[in-house]
Structure formats: C-alpha cells, structure tokens
Amino acid sequence: MKESYHICFTSHQEVLFRDEEDHGMMLNLMALRAYSSDTEILVEAEMSTHVHQNVFSGRPMEYAAALRMSYTKYFNQKYGRTGRFGEKYTYLLKVEGFNHQMVLESYILRNGLHHQAAATALGYKYCTARELFVEDIGLSSEKAAPLSRADIASRLPRHAEFPDEFQMSADGVFLRRSFMEIRRAEQFYGSPRNYLYQMNRLSDEDWTRSQEADHTGNPITLDMLEPGYEGSIDQLLRNENGRAFSRTRLQDMDVCRLIDKDILPGYGVTSVYQLTGSQKQRIARELYYEYHLPEAQIKRCLVLG
C-alpha cells in the first residue's frame, strides 16, 4: 500500500548542483525512478545542499536509493568525481493526517524562502511551488517541446523507460506537470486562495494546533525536516518574511559558475575535482577577498570540506 513520506538527502560538504543541467538531470531522474518504482511525487524542492520530496509510495527507500545512485553516477561522470555523493543516510519520515500532509508540502515548497534563495515561495525556480493552481494564480506554464520518443530518449540515460505522457521542454527536462501528482498536491490546499495564504503566512502555533486535530502523531516542524542542518532553525523561520533575501548576494550556483567558467580555464582543468589542494586554497583566497563570500560557501563550492 502506498503511504506518504518525506524524503530528504543531503550533501553539506559539496554542492549537489553546479549548473542548470544538473538541476534538469535531477528532475529527469526523479521522473524515471518514480515511474520504475510506482512512486507518486507530489512536491519537491532542490536546494544547493539537499533535496526535499513528498512522495506516496510502497517502496520509498528503493525509490530514494535508485535516485541517489543514478544521480551520483551522472555527477561523477560529468565532473570526473569518484565515490559516494552526499551524506550516507537518506532521511525518511512517514506522514499521516490531512493537516500533517498540508504542512509538510508547505514547508517543502517554502524551502527556497527559508534558505534565502528567494524573496517568496513562488519566486524559487527549483521546486514545485509555481506548478500548483497555475491557471488560477495567473502564472505561465512551461511549454512542452514537439519531441518524438526518440528525441526524448536521446536526452536521457541509455535504456531509460518512460510512458508516453511524459513531456519534455526544449531544454531537455521533463515537465513537472507531466510526471508529478500536481492535482493531488492541490487537494490538500482546497483552493488557490488558501494555497497563496499558506505560501505567504509565517509559521506559528496555528499550524501545530491544526496537526493535533489529526490525532496521528507529533506535529511536523521545520527542524524535523532539515536533517544535519548546522545553522539556526530559528533563523530559517525568521527568513519567512522574505527580508533576508538579496538579489545581489551570490547563490551557490553563481559561485560554481564563476569557478567553473571563469577560473578553472586559467588552471588548465575542466572540473573543480581536478584541482590540487593548494590550487583550491589559492582560489578560495581570491573568492574571499574579491567577492567577500562566506567561508562555508567557498568551501562547499570548491569542495574544500
């Protein structure tokens, strides 16, 4: 029987996504592994150091393990990397109760806001937030490219199996609405108006009290969904007001792009994983003094952990 789970895997020592292609491949592999394991994905958020998903599945760990393995294979091959990618364990939380489910979805969809990657939940590109109630809210939906099955297959790992209803963008990425259970995710909000309210409200005791009405276990809180996070959970919650976000602040992928496109050619290498330790230290000093970046950000983008 399929049940609801929160799945999260992390990589705090090195970023999971160095460019747009990496984000696209993660989505494609989610679609393929969900299809092969009969798993339904309701919502997801791809952050620089971790990935959140809410799925309905009878084999959640099988799905998560296959996804991590296939993405690691892709990433290692692309960047000349070896070994396991990310922290060893995958976090799994079973979720029961209508209100628990709605709160879980909301925390996932607002994760870009929590981590200062966007000023609003709907402003974060790498999650499902902009896919719910698209027409009612007035958002534009990405168009499917007129690709044949052969065209789609050519952009995926060899021998990938996928159904005809999976649609792909011109950039070679499966459209979320074609492989995720968007309508089911919407049901837990009931209306576009309530969805927008939940995306913009601040976390408070009302969420806790609403979950207590489910009589299905402890209320879900943000600290339960952020395994291994070394910063302040209280600060993540304070970020919900959107004031901590700055368009001028370089995000991890901006820093990775700077390293990979502008700096690495000067060292005669194509991947950060080909740099020596002394070269990384030299680049780290340059990034710190020229861009005034946080030490932790420099370390994870240069893989200096």
C-alpha positions in Angstrom: 0.0 0.0 0.0 1.3 3.5 -0.9 1.8 5.9 2.0 3.0 9.4 2.3 6.7 10.1 3.1 9.1 13.0 3.4 12.4 12.1 1.7 15.5 14.2 2.2 19.1 13.6 1.2 21.9 16.0 1.9 25.4 17.0 0.8 26.7 19.7 3.2 30.3 19.4 2.2 29.9 19.9 -1.6 27.0 21.3 -3.6 24.6 19.0 -5.4 24.1 21.3 -8.4 26.8 23.2 -10.1 24.7 24.4 -13.1 21.3 24.3 -14.7 22.0 21.0 -16.4 22.4 19.3 -13.0 19.1 20.6 -11.8 17.5 19.3 -15.0 19.0 15.9 -14.7 17.8 15.5 -11.1 14.2 16.2 -12.3 14.6 13.7 -15.2 15.9 11.0 -12.9 13.1 11.7 -10.4 10.7 11.0 -13.1 12.4 7.9 -14.3 12.9 6.4 -10.9 9.4 7.2 -9.7 8.0 5.5 -12.8 10.1 2.4 -12.3 9.2 2.1 -8.6 5.5 3.1 -8.9 6.1 6.1 -6.8 4.0 9.3 -6.9 5.8 12.6 -6.4 3.6 15.4 -5.1 6.1 18.2 -4.4 9.8 18.7 -4.3 12.5 21.3 -3.7 16.1 21.1 -5.0 18.4 23.1 -2.8 22.1 23.5 -3.2 23.0 21.1 -0.4 19.8 19.0 0.0 16.7 17.7 -1.8 13.2 17.5 -0.3 10.4 15.4 -1.7 6.9 14.3 -0.6 6.0 11.0 -2.2 3.3 8.4 -2.0 5.0 5.1 -2.3 5.0 1.5 -1.2 8.8 1.4 -1.8 10.1 4.8 -0.7 13.7 3.7 0.2 14.0 1.7 -3.0 13.0 4.8 -5.0 15.3 7.1 -3.0 18.3 4.8 -3.3 17.8 4.4 -7.1 17.5 8.1 -7.5 20.7 8.9 -5.5 22.7 6.1 -7.2 21.7 7.3 -10.7 22.4 11.0 -9.9 25.7 10.1 -8.3 26.7 8.2 -11.5 25.7 11.2 -13.7 27.6 13.7 -11.5 30.7 11.6 -11.1 30.9 11.0 -14.8 30.3 14.7 -15.7 32.9 16.1 -13.2 35.4 13.4 -13.0 34.5 12.6 -9.5 34.5 9.2 -7.6 32.8 7.7 -4.6 29.6 8.3 -2.7 27.9 11.7 -3.2 26.5 13.4 -0.1 25.9 12.2 3.4 25.5 8.4 3.8 21.9 8.3 5.1 18.7 9.2 3.4 16.1 10.8 5.8 12.7 9.2 5.7 9.6 10.4 7.6 6.2 8.8 7.3 3.4 11.3 7.3 -0.2 10.6 8.3 -3.2 13.0 8.6 -4.6 15.7 6.3 -3.2 18.6 8.2 0.2 17.0 8.6 0.3 16.5 4.8 -0.5 20.1 4.1 2.1 21.4 6.5 4.7 19.1 5.0 4.0 20.2 1.5 4.1 23.9 2.6 7.5 23.5 4.3 8.9 21.9 1.2 7.5 24.4 -1.2 8.8 27.3 1.0 12.3 25.9 1.4 13.8 28.4 -1.0 12.4 31.1 1.2 13.9 29.5 4.3 17.4 29.3 2.8 17.4 32.9 1.5 17.3 31.7 -2.1 14.1 33.7 -3.0 12.0 36.5 -1.6 8.8 34.5 -1.8 8.0 30.8 -2.1 6.8 31.2 -5.6 9.9 33.0 -6.6 12.1 29.9 -6.2 12.7 28.2 -9.5 13.9 24.8 -8.5 10.7 23.5 -6.8 7.1 22.7 -7.4 5.7 25.9 -5.9 5.0 27.5 -9.3 3.1 24.4 -10.6 0.1 24.4 -8.3 -3.0 26.3 -9.3 -1.1 27.7 -12.3 -4.1 29.0 -14.2 -6.0 30.3 -11.2 -3.0 32.3 -9.9 -2.1 33.6 -13.4 1.3 32.0 -13.7 2.7 30.9 -17.0 3.4 27.2 -17.5 6.4 25.9 -19.4 5.6 24.6 -22.8 6.3 21.1 -24.0 8.6 20.8 -27.0 7.4 18.9 -30.0 9.8 16.0 -29.4 9.4 12.4 -30.5 10.1 9.5 -28.2 13.5 9.0 -29.9 14.3 12.7 -29.3 13.4 12.4 -25.6 15.3 9.2 -25.2 18.4 10.8 -26.7 18.5 13.2 -23.7 18.2 10.6 -21.1 20.4 7.8 -19.7 20.7 4.8 -22.1 17.7 2.3 -22.0 15.6 4.7 -19.9 11.9 3.6 -19.8 9.2 6.3 -19.7 5.5 6.5 -20.6 4.1 8.5 -23.5 2.6 11.1 -21.2 5.9 12.3 -20.0 6.6 15.7 -21.8 9.9 17.4 -22.1 10.9 21.1 -22.5 13.2 22.4 -25.3 15.9 22.3 -22.7 15.6 18.5 -22.3 13.9 18.4 -18.9 10.7 16.6 -18.1 7.9 19.0 -17.3 6.8 18.6 -13.6 3.1 18.6 -14.5 3.7 15.6 -16.8 5.1 13.2 -14.2 4.2 14.6 -10.8 0.8 14.4 -9.0 0.1 18.1 -9.0 -3.6 17.8 -8.8 -3.3 15.6 -5.7 -1.0 18.1 -4.1 -3.5 20.8 -4.7 -6.2 18.9 -2.9 -4.6 19.5 0.4 -5.0 23.2 0.0 -8.5 23.2 -1.4 -8.4 26.5 -3.2 -5.9 28.8 -4.9 -6.6 31.5 -2.3 -5.7 29.1 0.6 -2.6 28.0 -1.3 -1.4 31.5 -1.6 -2.2 32.1 2.1 -0.2 29.1 3.2 2.8 30.0 0.9 2.9 33.5 2.4 2.0 33.1 6.1 4.5 32.8 8.9 4.9 29.5 10.7 3.1 29.7 14.0 1.3 27.7 16.6 -1.8 27.5 14.5 0.0 25.0 12.3 0.8 23.0 15.3 -2.8 23.0 16.6 -4.2 22.1 13.2 -2.0 19.0 13.1 -3.0 18.0 16.6 -6.6 17.6 15.2 -5.3 14.8 13.0 -4.6 12.6 16.1 -1.8 10.9 14.1 1.4 11.7 16.0 3.6 14.7 16.7 3.1 17.8 14.7 5.6 18.4 11.8 8.1 21.2 12.5 10.8 22.6 10.3 13.6 21.2 12.5 12.3 17.7 11.8 12.7 18.3 8.0 16.2 19.7 8.0 18.5 16.8 9.0 22.1 17.7 9.6 21.5 21.4 9.3 24.2 23.1 11.3 22.7 26.6 11.3 19.9 28.1 13.3 16.4 26.7 12.7 15.0 29.9 14.3 16.8 31.9 11.6 15.3 29.8 8.9 11.9 30.6 10.3 12.7 34.3 10.5 13.6 34.2 6.8 10.0 33.5 6.0 9.3 37.3 6.0 11.5 37.5 2.8 13.6 40.4 4.1 16.8 38.3 4.3 16.9 37.6 0.6 19.1 39.8 -1.5 19.3 39.8 -5.3 22.9 40.9 -5.2 24.1 38.0 -3.0 25.7 35.3 -5.0 24.0 31.9 -4.6 25.9 28.7 -4.6 25.3 28.1 -8.3 26.5 31.6 -9.2 29.7 30.9 -7.3 30.1 27.5 -9.1 29.5 29.1 -12.4 32.2 31.7 -11.6 34.6 28.9 -10.6 33.8 26.5 -13.5 33.6 29.0 -16.3 35.9 31.9 -15.4 38.6 30.5 -13.0 39.2 26.8 -14.0 40.4 27.6 -17.6 43.3 29.5 -16.1 44.4 26.4 -14.3 44.1 24.2 -17.4 41.4 21.9 -15.9 37.7 21.4 -16.6 36.5 20.3 -13.2 36.9 21.6 -9.7 37.7 18.0 -8.7 40.9 18.1 -10.8 42.4 21.0 -8.8 45.1 20.3 -6.2 44.6 21.3 -2.6 47.0 24.3 -2.9 45.2 25.5 -6.1 41.9 25.3 -4.2 43.3 27.3 -1.3 44.6 30.0 -3.7 41.2 30.2 -5.4 39.5 30.3 -2.0 41.5 33.4 -1.0 40.7 35.1 -4.3 37.0 34.5 -3.9 37.1 35.7 -0.3 38.9 38.9 -0.9 37.3 39.8 -4.2 33.7 38.8 -3.6 33.6 38.7 0.3 31.9 35.3 0.2 31.2 33.3 3.4 33.8 30.7 4.2 31.3 27.9 4.3 30.0 28.8 0.8 33.5 28.9 -0.6 34.3 25.5 0.9 31.3 23.7 -0.5 31.6 25.2 -3.9 35.3 24.4 -4.1 34.9 21.0 -2.3 37.3 22.0 0.4 35.5 20.2 3.2 
